[in-house]
Amino acid sequence: MLKWSLIFLVIALIASIFGFTDIAAGAASIAKIIFFVFVVFFVVALILGVSIFKK
């Protein structure tokens, strides 16, 4: 999931360099959403790994 976030970030950067502002804004917002979903999944996995699966 982090890989997709970085891909959309690169697309946004390239689109902004070439002046495609609408595409850059859309790709940046998608990258931001995917990144925050990744962070939420990471925190949940970290909490579950520490609490539930501890032996």
Biopython code that builds the backbone (N, CA, C, O; Angstrom):
import numpy as np
from Bio.PDB.StructureBuilder import StructureBuilder

atoms = [
    (1, "MET", "N", (0.818, -1.187, 0.000)),
    (1, "MET", "CA", (0.000, 0.000, 0.000)),
    (1, "MET", "C", (0.867, 1.257, 0.000)),
    (1, "MET", "O", (0.530, 2.264, -0.624)),
    (2, "LEU", "N", (1.961, 1.177, 0.696)),
    (2, "LEU", "CA", (2.878, 2.315, 0.694)),
    (2, "LEU", "C", (3.487, 2.511, -0.692)),
    (2, "LEU", "O", (3.794, 3.633, -1.095)),
    (3, "LYS", "N", (3.656, 1.411, -1.410)),
    (3, "LYS", "CA", (4.178, 1.481, -2.773)),
    (3, "LYS", "C", (3.232, 2.277, -3.666)),
    (3, "LYS", "O", (3.680, 3.104, -4.460)),
    (4, "TRP", "N", (1.924, 2.034, -3.544)),
    (4, "TRP", "CA", (0.953, 2.767, -4.359)),
    (4, "TRP", "C", (0.930, 4.245, -3.998)),
    (4, "TRP", "O", (0.760, 5.100, -4.867)),
    (5, "SER", "N", (1.098, 4.538, -2.731)),
    (5, "SER", "CA", (1.149, 5.931, -2.306)),
    (5, "SER", "C", (2.333, 6.651, -2.935)),
    (5, "SER", "O", (2.203, 7.788, -3.387)),
    (6, "LEU", "N", (3.480, 5.996, -2.966)),
    (6, "LEU", "CA", (4.662, 6.597, -3.582)),
    (6, "LEU", "C", (4.503, 6.738, -5.092)),
    (6, "LEU", "O", (4.984, 7.708, -5.678)),
    (7, "ILE", "N", (3.833, 5.778, -5.724)),
    (7, "ILE", "CA", (3.586, 5.871, -7.167)),
    (7, "ILE", "C", (2.721, 7.083, -7.490)),
    (7, "ILE", "O", (3.030, 7.843, -8.408)),
    (8, "PHE", "N", (1.638, 7.266, -6.738)),
    (8, "PHE", "CA", (0.775, 8.421, -6.975)),
    (8, "PHE", "C", (1.479, 9.727, -6.648)),
    (8, "PHE", "O", (1.212, 10.748, -7.282)),
    (9, "LEU", "N", (2.373, 9.709, -5.671)),
    (9, "LEU", "CA", (3.150, 10.909, -5.362)),
    (9, "LEU", "C", (4.074, 11.274, -6.524)),
    (9, "LEU", "O", (4.201, 12.448, -6.872)),
    (10, "VAL", "N", (4.708, 10.286, -7.113)),
    (10, "VAL", "CA", (5.577, 10.540, -8.257)),
    (10, "VAL", "C", (4.758, 11.043, -9.445)),
    (10, "VAL", "O", (5.188, 11.956, -10.149)),
    (11, "ILE", "N", (3.589, 10.458, -9.672)),
    (11, "ILE", "CA", (2.707, 10.928, -10.747)),
    (11, "ILE", "C", (2.317, 12.379, -10.518)),
    (11, "ILE", "O", (2.290, 13.174, -11.457)),
    (12, "ALA", "N", (2.012, 12.730, -9.263)),
    (12, "ALA", "CA", (1.640, 14.106, -8.948)),
    (12, "ALA", "C", (2.803, 15.063, -9.184)),
    (12, "ALA", "O", (2.607, 16.166, -9.695)),
    (13, "LEU", "N", (4.005, 14.648, -8.817)),
    (13, "LEU", "CA", (5.169, 15.509, -9.024)),
    (13, "LEU", "C", (5.464, 15.712, -10.507)),
    (13, "LEU", "O", (5.761, 16.826, -10.938)),
    (14, "ILE", "N", (5.384, 14.647, -11.276)),
    (14, "ILE", "CA", (5.641, 14.758, -12.714)),
    (14, "ILE", "C", (4.559, 15.597, -13.395)),
    (14, "ILE", "O", (4.860, 16.414, -14.265)),
    (15, "ALA", "N", (3.306, 15.396, -13.002)),
    (15, "ALA", "CA", (2.220, 16.176, -13.588)),
    (15, "ALA", "C", (2.344, 17.654, -13.231)),
    (15, "ALA", "O", (2.024, 18.519, -14.045)),
    (16, "SER", "N", (2.801, 17.942, -12.029)),
    (16, "SER", "CA", (2.949, 19.351, -11.653)),
    (16, "SER", "C", (4.108, 20.009, -12.394)),
    (16, "SER", "O", (4.048, 21.200, -12.702)),
    (17, "ILE", "N", (5.146, 19.257, -12.679)),
    (17, "ILE", "CA", (6.267, 19.810, -13.439)),
    (17, "ILE", "C", (5.828, 20.199, -14.843)),
    (17, "ILE", "O", (6.244, 21.231, -15.369)),
    (18, "PHE", "N", (4.985, 19.365, -15.447)),
    (18, "PHE", "CA", (4.535, 19.633, -16.808)),
    (18, "PHE", "C", (3.313, 20.549, -16.873)),
    (18, "PHE", "O", (2.844, 20.863, -17.967)),
    (19, "GLY", "N", (2.792, 20.980, -15.736)),
    (19, "GLY", "CA", (1.722, 21.960, -15.711)),
    (19, "GLY", "C", (0.311, 21.401, -15.701)),
    (19, "GLY", "O", (-0.650, 22.148, -15.887)),
    (20, "PHE", "N", (0.171, 20.105, -15.488)),
    (20, "PHE", "CA", (-1.163, 19.510, -15.412)),
    (20, "PHE", "C", (-1.647, 19.602, -13.970)),
    (20, "PHE", "O", (-1.523, 18.646, -13.203)),
    (21, "THR", "N", (-2.195, 20.745, -13.609)),
    (21, "THR", "CA", (-2.512, 20.991, -12.207)),
    (21, "THR", "C", (-3.668, 20.129, -11.707)),
    (21, "THR", "O", (-3.650, 19.692, -10.557)),
    (22, "ASP", "N", (-4.667, 19.877, -12.544)),
    (22, "ASP", "CA", (-5.801, 19.061, -12.097)),
    (22, "ASP", "C", (-5.369, 17.621, -11.841)),
    (22, "ASP", "O", (-5.764, 17.017, -10.844)),
    (23, "ILE", "N", (-4.568, 17.083, -12.732)),
    (23, "ILE", "CA", (-4.080, 15.715, -12.557)),
    (23, "ILE", "C", (-3.156, 15.641, -11.348)),
    (23, "ILE", "O", (-3.198, 14.670, -10.592)),
    (24, "ALA", "N", (-2.334, 16.646, -11.165)),
    (24, "ALA", "CA", (-1.414, 16.671, -10.024)),
    (24, "ALA", "C", (-2.186, 16.741, -8.710)),
    (24, "ALA", "O", (-1.834, 16.059, -7.748)),
    (25, "ALA", "N", (-3.216, 17.546, -8.664)),
    (25, "ALA", "CA", (-4.004, 17.660, -7.433)),
    (25, "ALA", "C", (-4.742, 16.362, -7.134)),
    (25, "ALA", "O", (-4.818, 15.934, -5.983)),
    (26, "GLY", "N", (-5.281, 15.743, -8.168)),
    (26, "GLY", "CA", (-5.979, 14.473, -7.977)),
    (26, "GLY", "C", (-5.039, 13.372, -7.516)),
    (26, "GLY", "O", (-5.364, 12.625, -6.593)),
    (27, "ALA", "N", (-3.899, 13.264, -8.136)),
    (27, "ALA", "CA", (-2.931, 12.234, -7.749)),
    (27, "ALA", "C", (-2.385, 12.488, -6.350)),
    (27, "ALA", "O", (-2.152, 11.542, -5.597)),
    (28, "ALA", "N", (-2.181, 13.738, -5.996)),
    (28, "ALA", "CA", (-1.690, 14.053, -4.654)),
    (28, "ALA", "C", (-2.723, 13.710, -3.587)),
    (28, "ALA", "O", (-2.373, 13.207, -2.519)),
    (29, "SER", "N", (-3.984, 13.980, -3.871)),
    (29, "SER", "CA", (-5.014, 13.641, -2.884)),
    (29, "SER", "C", (-5.170, 12.135, -2.741)),
    (29, "SER", "O", (-5.382, 11.637, -1.635)),
    (30, "ILE", "N", (-5.070, 11.405, -3.843)),
    (30, "ILE", "CA", (-5.128, 9.945, -3.765)),
    (30, "ILE", "C", (-3.936, 9.416, -2.977)),
    (30, "ILE", "O", (-4.095, 8.520, -2.147)),
    (31, "ALA", "N", (-2.754, 9.953, -3.222)),
    (31, "ALA", "CA", (-1.561, 9.527, -2.490)),
    (31, "ALA", "C", (-1.709, 9.807, -0.997)),
    (31, "ALA", "O", (-1.301, 8.994, -0.168)),
    (32, "LYS", "N", (-2.288, 10.949, -0.655)),
    (32, "LYS", "CA", (-2.481, 11.294, 0.755)),
    (32, "LYS", "C", (-3.459, 10.334, 1.428)),
    (32, "LYS", "O", (-3.216, 9.898, 2.553)),
    (33, "ILE", "N", (-4.547, 10.004, 0.764)),
    (33, "ILE", "CA", (-5.543, 9.091, 1.325)),
    (33, "ILE", "C", (-4.938, 7.699, 1.526)),
    (33, "ILE", "O", (-5.102, 7.090, 2.583)),
    (34, "ILE", "N", (-4.245, 7.209, 0.512)),
    (34, "ILE", "CA", (-3.650, 5.875, 0.616)),
    (34, "ILE", "C", (-2.592, 5.849, 1.719)),
    (34, "ILE", "O", (-2.474, 4.858, 2.439)),
    (35, "PHE", "N", (-1.828, 6.922, 1.853)),
    (35, "PHE", "CA", (-0.811, 6.973, 2.904)),
    (35, "PHE", "C", (-1.442, 6.930, 4.287)),
    (35, "PHE", "O", (-0.948, 6.218, 5.162)),
    (36, "PHE", "N", (-2.521, 7.674, 4.506)),
    (36, "PHE", "CA", (-3.152, 7.666, 5.823)),
    (36, "PHE", "C", (-3.830, 6.337, 6.122)),
    (36, "PHE", "O", (-3.865, 5.912, 7.277)),
    (37, "VAL", "N", (-4.367, 5.677, 5.111)),
    (37, "VAL", "CA", (-4.918, 4.335, 5.313)),
    (37, "VAL", "C", (-3.793, 3.380, 5.708)),
    (37, "VAL", "O", (-3.971, 2.540, 6.590)),
    (38, "PHE", "N", (-2.636, 3.507, 5.056)),
    (38, "PHE", "CA", (-1.483, 2.691, 5.418)),
    (38, "PHE", "C", (-1.065, 2.942, 6.864)),
    (38, "PHE", "O", (-0.764, 1.996, 7.591)),
    (39, "VAL", "N", (-1.042, 4.184, 7.283)),
    (39, "VAL", "CA", (-0.638, 4.508, 8.656)),
    (39, "VAL", "C", (-1.616, 3.904, 9.655)),
    (39, "VAL", "O", (-1.200, 3.385, 10.692)),
    (40, "VAL", "N", (-2.907, 3.965, 9.354)),
    (40, "VAL", "CA", (-3.914, 3.378, 10.252)),
    (40, "VAL", "C", (-3.716, 1.868, 10.342)),
    (40, "VAL", "O", (-3.725, 1.310, 11.439)),
    (41, "PHE", "N", (-3.538, 1.199, 9.203)),
    (41, "PHE", "CA", (-3.302, -0.245, 9.219)),
    (41, "PHE", "C", (-2.027, -0.592, 9.982)),
    (41, "PHE", "O", (-1.992, -1.585, 10.709)),
    (42, "PHE", "N", (-0.990, 0.210, 9.824)),
    (42, "PHE", "CA", (0.267, -0.041, 10.520)),
    (42, "PHE", "C", (0.092, 0.087, 12.027)),
    (42, "PHE", "O", (0.598, -0.746, 12.779)),
    (43, "VAL", "N", (-0.608, 1.106, 12.474)),
    (43, "VAL", "CA", (-0.819, 1.306, 13.912)),
    (43, "VAL", "C", (-1.662, 0.172, 14.487)),
    (43, "VAL", "O", (-1.374, -0.322, 15.577)),
    (44, "VAL", "N", (-2.705, -0.244, 13.762)),
    (44, "VAL", "CA", (-3.540, -1.349, 14.237)),
    (44, "VAL", "C", (-2.722, -2.628, 14.321)),
    (44, "VAL", "O", (-2.826, -3.361, 15.304)),
    (45, "ALA", "N", (-1.914, -2.908, 13.309)),
    (45, "ALA", "CA", (-1.080, -4.103, 13.333)),
    (45, "ALA", "C", (-0.057, -4.034, 14.459)),
    (45, "ALA", "O", (0.238, -5.047, 15.093)),
    (46, "LEU", "N", (0.479, -2.860, 14.710)),
    (46, "LEU", "CA", (1.441, -2.692, 15.795)),
    (46, "LEU", "C", (0.786, -2.948, 17.143)),
    (46, "LEU", "O", (1.365, -3.626, 17.993)),
    (47, "ILE", "N", (-0.396, -2.422, 17.348)),
    (47, "ILE", "CA", (-1.114, -2.627, 18.615)),
    (47, "ILE", "C", (-1.492, -4.086, 18.789)),
    (47, "ILE", "O", (-1.337, -4.643, 19.877)),
    (48, "LEU", "N", (-1.988, -4.714, 17.724)),
    (48, "LEU", "CA", (-2.346, -6.123, 17.824)),
    (48, "LEU", "C", (-1.120, -7.002, 18.047)),
    (48, "LEU", "O", (-1.178, -7.988, 18.782)),
    (49, "GLY", "N", (-0.030, -6.645, 17.419)),
    (49, "GLY", "CA", (1.189, -7.422, 17.601)),
    (49, "GLY", "C", (1.730, -7.346, 19.013)),
    (49, "GLY", "O", (2.296, -8.319, 19.513)),
    (50, "VAL", "N", (1.567, -6.226, 19.651)),
    (50, "VAL", "CA", (2.067, -6.057, 21.013)),
    (50, "VAL", "C", (1.124, -6.684, 22.022)),
    (50, "VAL", "O", (1.573, -7.292, 22.994)),
    (51, "SER", "N", (-0.178, -6.547, 21.806)),
    (51, "SER", "CA", (-1.118, -6.957, 22.842)),
    (51, "SER", "C", (-1.657, -8.378, 22.656)),
    (51, "SER", "O", (-1.565, -9.187, 23.579)),
    (52, "ILE", "N", (-2.205, -8.694, 21.511)),
    (52, "ILE", "CA", (-2.909, -9.960, 21.328)),
    (52, "ILE", "C", (-1.948, -11.124, 21.074)),
    (52, "ILE", "O", (-2.085, -12.188, 21.678)),
    (53, "PHE", "N", (-1.008, -10.926, 20.208)),
    (53, "PHE", "CA", (-0.161, -12.026, 19.780)),
    (53, "PHE", "C", (1.101, -12.188, 20.624)),
    (53, "PHE", "O", (2.033, -12.886, 20.227)),
    (54, "LYS", "N", (1.126, -11.554, 21.764)),
    (54, "LYS", "CA", (2.270, -11.683, 22.658)),
    (54, "LYS", "C", (2.139, -12.979, 23.460)),
    (54, "LYS", "O", (1.071, -13.264, 24.001)),
    (55, "LYS", "N", (3.188, -13.744, 23.537)),
    (55, "LYS", "CA", (3.122, -15.025, 24.266)),
    (55, "LYS", "C", (3.744, -14.922, 25.617)),
    (55, "LYS", "O", (3.774, -15.904, 26.359)),
]
sb = StructureBuilder()
sb.init_structure("model")
sb.init_model(0)
sb.init_chain("A")
sb.init_seg("    ")
for serial, (resi, resn, name, xyz) in enumerate(atoms, 1):
    if name == "N":
        sb.init_residue(resn, " ", resi, " ")
    sb.init_atom(name, np.array(xyz, "f"), 0.0, 1.0, " ", f" {name:<3s}", serial, name[0])
structure = sb.get_structure()
